[in-house]
Structures are given as structure tokens and as C-alpha cells.
Amino acid sequence: MRHADPILKARSLPARACAAGFSLVELMVSMAIGLMLLATLLVVFANASSARGELERSSRQIENGRYAVELLSDDLRVAGYYGEVNVDALAAPAALPDPCSTVATEWAAAMPIHIQGYDGGAGAPACIPADIKANTDILVVRRVKTCVAGVSGCEPTIAGKPYLQATLCNTDVTPYVVGPFGTTAFPLMRKDCTTPAALREYLVNIYFISTNNRAGQNIPTLMRLELTGSTMAQIPLVEGIEEMNVEYGIDDDGDGQPDAYMANPALYTYAGCTVCTAVNNWSNVVTAQLHVLARSPEPSPGHVDTKSYSLGTDAAGNAVTVGPKNDAYRRHVYTAVVRIVNPAGRRDRP
């Protein structure tokens, strides 16, 4: 029988001793340090995620506010554009036109009133939906498209849509024709008196703020009603737009520059004025000052909006102030003064 070498046995004992595991205390200390590091990383990640979310909400609020003002400004700048029609020769209507009208003769009569508004929504036309946000303005812009129907980059003529045709032929008796394509005769000619004159789509755009975005969410949204011929189509434009107030610059001496700003030009008058009717005052609007309040699309955790926001004046000349809302949404007011180029430019003096 063989016996283990006692020397080898003695040498193997230190090796087994060195292979012993951590003690319970060492293990608990290691786990505690690891948990502390993990908690620190989680806090850093949570803070970074929260900051990123807040930055995204702020960015969307800024983008939406600026985009809303840009949309309104772009349309206002070309209000009253009717191609080759001599607008100064048009007869003013007897009363302010109905922007919801789908009658072609009423479209033609309304052309001198390039812009129209309803301060605080008062007296809103019948086509405005019931979910309009209370005490917000309604803005109406009339014009034609700046491109000719059917040319490159411009929509072709569509049956039922309204179009305007203006003559350039000196033998044409009728200066212009407005009506839906397909049921209206467009007989006018270009300067050569043989080529049919161009058609431009006639536009009536009505801007208002709805309490929902038409997607099942109660988010205040800038909306537009567009004249399609037989109906007014609703188009959601920008979410998060809570308030809109417009002040109109009225030119009462014909030089193309505003002499007064009013939230409702129909009420404007001055000493000795004999032509300060609602129709005449609206036709003299040459600028518009926009005040738009935009909010973030989502609430910010831990934030309370205690601010008040100034949005110009109302029809009585009183300051329009909203807030504090005392909710978790962040808000900002965006303003712009827009020159309505066509009526203002025709009055410019050298």
C-alpha cells in the first residue's frame, strides 16, 4: 500500500488556505458599494432623461408658436391679391360679407373686403364649429392663389372649386369672372384677345382656435376653414395654440400707413369722419398685429404656470390679459406686425 508523501501534503495546505472565499462582511461591503454606484448612475440617467424631455417640450412649443405666426403672416401678406383685377375699381358691398357663403355672386361682392375679423369670437359666422375656444379671435383672409392653375408647381383646375379669371383684352366688356369650375363660363382673354386668360383659385381662409385637434385629443389647435366651392373644409394646422388676438392697422388718409390700431375696425371713427362705416374701415386695413399664445404639448412635471400673458387690446380698448393658468404647461406669447402688401402698396406715395 502506498502512502501520501507527508512533505507534499504539508505543501498543499497553504494553497487551499489561499483559495478561501470572501467573508460575509466583505461581501456586504462590496454589494453596498455596487448599489451606491448603480443608484448614482440611475439618478444621472433619470436627470438626463428629464432634461431631454423638458428640452423637447420647450422646442415643440417654440416651433409651434413660431410656425403659427408664420402661417398667419404669410396669408395676411397676400390678402387682397386678385391677379390682374383692378381692385380699386371694384364697388364696395353694402354690408360686411358672410365669409361662409358658397354663392359665387357673393364671393365677387366680397372681394374689396380683403380681410375681416371677429374680436373675441363675437358675432361668429355660422360655419364656425361649436368647439371654438371661447373669447378667441376669428380671422378671415380673401385672395386668389399667386400661381396660375395648371402651371408647373400649381394644382390643376378641379371641378367645383372656385376660380377667378381676369381679362387683359381691351375688347372684353366684363373685367373678371368668379365661380366654380365646371359650372361657370370663363370666356375672358389675354392681351392678344385670342388666348383664354389664366384661372386662379379663389380662396377664403377662416382662422380660429378649436378646443381639440380633430384626432380625439382635447388639445387647443389653430384651425382653418377653407372654401372648397360648395362647403368649408376644416384643416387642423398647429397644436398647442391657446389664444389669438389680432389688432388691425387702419389707414384713414390713403397713404398706405396705419393711422390707428383697432381690435374691431368696424367701430373706428375720428372727429369729422363721414365715411367711417364698417365696410369702409375694413377695406382700409393695411397692417395686422398678431398676438399668439402657444403652450407646450405636454405638461412639465413639477412646473406651475403662475404667469399672466398680455395679448394686446380688445374692441373696447382694454388690455387683453390671460392667466395665470396654474397648471403644468409652459407657455410663451409670439407677436408680429404684418403689412398687408396689396392694399397698402396701392396707396403708397412716391
KALIN-V928681 format. One record per pair of residues at least 6 apart in sequence whose C-alpha atoms are under 8 Angstrom apart, sorted by the first residue. I is the first residue (numbers start at 1). GAP is how many residues later the second one is. Records with the same first field share a line. If there is no record, write none. Layout:
# KALIN-V928681
I = GAP / GAP
This chain:
# KALIN-V928681
54 = 246
57 = 239 / 240 / 241
58 = 238 / 272
60 = 236 / 237
61 = 179 / 233 / 234 / 235 / 236 / 269 / 270 / 271
62 = 232 / 270
64 = 174 / 175 / 176 / 177 / 230
65 = 176 / 227 / 228 / 229 / 267 / 268 / 269
66 = 268
67 = 171
68 = 154 / 169 / 170 / 173 / 224
69 = 221 / 223 / 265 / 266 / 267
73 = 263 / 265
75 = 66
76 = 65 / 212 / 262 / 263 / 264
77 = 261 / 262 / 263 / 264 / 265
78 = 65 / 262 / 263 / 264
79 = 35 / 36 / 62 / 63 / 64 / 261 / 262 / 263
80 = 31 / 32 / 33 / 34 / 35 / 61 / 62 / 63 / 64 / 262 / 263
81 = 62 / 63 / 64 / 65 / 261
82 = 61 / 62 / 82
83 = 61 / 63 / 83 / 117
84 = 82 / 83 / 84
85 = 81 / 82 / 90 / 91
87 = 24 / 25
90 = 21 / 22
91 = 18 / 21
92 = 17 / 18 / 20 / 21 / 187 / 188
93 = 16 / 17 / 19 / 186
94 = 185
95 = 183 / 184
96 = 14 / 17 / 182 / 183
97 = 9 / 12 / 13 / 16
98 = 27
99 = 26 / 41 / 105 / 107
100 = 25 / 26 / 27 / 127 / 132
101 = 6
102 = 125 / 127 / 128 / 129
104 = 58 / 74 / 75 / 76
105 = 73 / 74
107 = 71
108 = 70
111 = 31 / 32
112 = 171
113 = 29 / 166 / 169 / 170
114 = 27 / 28 / 29 / 169
115 = 24 / 25 / 26 / 27 / 167 / 168 / 170
116 = 23 / 24 / 25 / 166
117 = 20 / 21 / 22 / 23 / 147
118 = 6 / 19 / 20 / 21 / 146
119 = 16 / 17 / 18 / 19 / 126 / 127 / 144 / 145 / 195 / 196
120 = 14 / 15 / 16 / 17 / 18 / 125 / 194
121 = 13 / 14 / 15 / 16 / 17
122 = 13
124 = 14
127 = 105
131 = 79 / 80 / 81
132 = 76 / 77 / 78 / 79
133 = 76 / 77 / 78 / 87
136 = 72 / 73 / 107 / 108 / 109
137 = 71 / 72 / 107 / 108 / 109
138 = 68 / 69 / 70 / 71
139 = 67 / 68 / 69 / 107
140 = 64 / 65 / 66 / 67
141 = 62 / 63 / 64 / 65
142 = 60 / 61 / 62 / 63
143 = 59 / 60 / 61
144 = 19 / 20 / 56 / 57 / 58 / 59
145 = 55 / 56 / 57 / 58
146 = 54
147 = 7 / 53
148 = 6 / 50 / 51 / 52 / 53
149 = 6 / 7 / 8 / 49 / 50 / 51 / 52
150 = 6 / 7
157 = 24
158 = 23
159 = 21 / 22 / 23
160 = 20 / 21 / 22 / 23 / 68 / 69 / 70
161 = 18 / 19 / 20 / 40 / 67 / 68 / 69
162 = 16 / 17 / 18 / 19 / 39 / 40 / 41 / 65 / 66 / 67
163 = 15 / 16 / 17 / 18 / 36 / 37 / 38 / 39
164 = 12 / 13 / 14 / 15 / 35 / 36 / 37 / 38
165 = 11 / 12 / 13 / 21 / 23 / 32 / 33 / 34 / 35
166 = 9 / 10 / 11 / 22 / 23 / 31 / 32 / 33
167 = 7 / 8 / 9 / 21 / 22 / 23 / 24 / 30
168 = 20 / 21 / 22 / 23 / 25 / 29
169 = 19 / 20 / 21 / 22 / 23 / 24
170 = 21 / 23
171 = 22
172 = 16 / 17
174 = 14
176 = 12
177 = 9 / 11
178 = 6 / 24
180 = 49
187 = 9 / 10
188 = 8 / 9
189 = 6 / 7 / 8
190 = 6 / 7 / 8
203 = 23 / 24
204 = 21 / 22 / 23
205 = 19 / 20 / 21 / 22
206 = 18 / 19 / 20
207 = 15 / 16 / 17 / 18
208 = 14 / 15 / 16
209 = 11 / 12 / 13 / 14 / 32 / 33 / 34 / 35
210 = 10 / 11 / 12 / 13
211 = 7 / 8 / 9 / 10
212 = 6 / 7 / 8 / 9
213 = 6 / 7 / 8 / 23 / 26
214 = 22
219 = 20 / 21 / 78
220 = 19 / 20 / 21 / 22
221 = 15 / 16 / 17 / 18 / 19 / 20 / 21
222 = 14 / 15 / 16 / 17 / 18 / 19
223 = 11 / 12 / 13 / 14 / 15
224 = 9 / 10 / 11 / 12 / 13
225 = 7 / 8 / 9 / 10
226 = 6 / 7 / 8 / 9
227 = 6
239 = 58
240 = 54 / 55 / 56 / 57
241 = 51 / 52 / 53 / 54
242 = 50 / 51 / 52 / 53
243 = 48 / 49 / 50 / 51
244 = 46 / 47 / 48 / 49 / 67
245 = 18 / 45 / 46 / 47 / 66 / 67 / 68
246 = 17 / 42 / 43 / 44 / 45 / 66
247 = 14 / 15 / 16 / 17 / 41 / 42 / 43 / 65 / 66
248 = 13 / 14 / 15 / 16 / 17 / 37 / 38 / 39 / 40 / 41
249 = 9 / 10 / 11 / 12 / 13 / 36 / 37 / 38 / 39 / 40
250 = 7 / 8 / 9 / 10 / 11 / 12 / 15 / 31 / 32 / 34 / 35 / 36 / 37
251 = 6 / 7 / 8 / 9 / 33 / 34 / 35
252 = 6 / 7 / 29 / 32
253 = 6
254 = 93
255 = 89 / 92 / 93 / 94
256 = 30 / 87 / 88 / 89 / 90 / 91 / 92 / 93
257 = 29 / 87
258 = 27 / 28 / 29
262 = 6 / 51 / 52 / 53 / 55
263 = 50 / 51 / 52 / 54
264 = 50 / 51
265 = 13 / 16 / 17 / 20
266 = 10 / 11 / 12 / 13 / 15 / 16
267 = 11 / 48
268 = 8 / 13
269 = 7
270 = 6
284 = 59
285 = 55 / 58
286 = 53 / 54 / 55 / 57 / 58
287 = 50 / 51 / 52 / 53 / 57
288 = 49 / 50 / 51 / 52
289 = 46 / 47 / 48 / 49
290 = 44 / 45 / 46 / 47 / 48
291 = 20 / 21 / 42 / 43 / 44 / 45
292 = 19 / 41 / 42 / 43
293 = 18 / 38 / 39 / 40 / 41
294 = 37 / 38 / 39 / 40
295 = 34 / 35 / 36 / 37
296 = 33 / 34 / 35
297 = 32
298 = 31
299 = 28 / 29 / 30 / 31
300 = 28 / 29 / 30
301 = 27
302 = 26
303 = 24 / 25 / 26 / 27
304 = 22 / 23 / 24 / 25
305 = 19 / 20 / 21 / 22 / 23 / 24 / 25 / 26
306 = 17 / 18 / 19 / 20
307 = 16 / 17 / 18
308 = 13 / 14 / 15 / 16
309 = 12 / 13 / 14 / 15 / 23 / 24
310 = 9 / 10 / 11 / 12 / 23
311 = 8 / 9 / 10 / 11 / 22
312 = 7 / 8 / 9
313 = 6 / 7
314 = 6
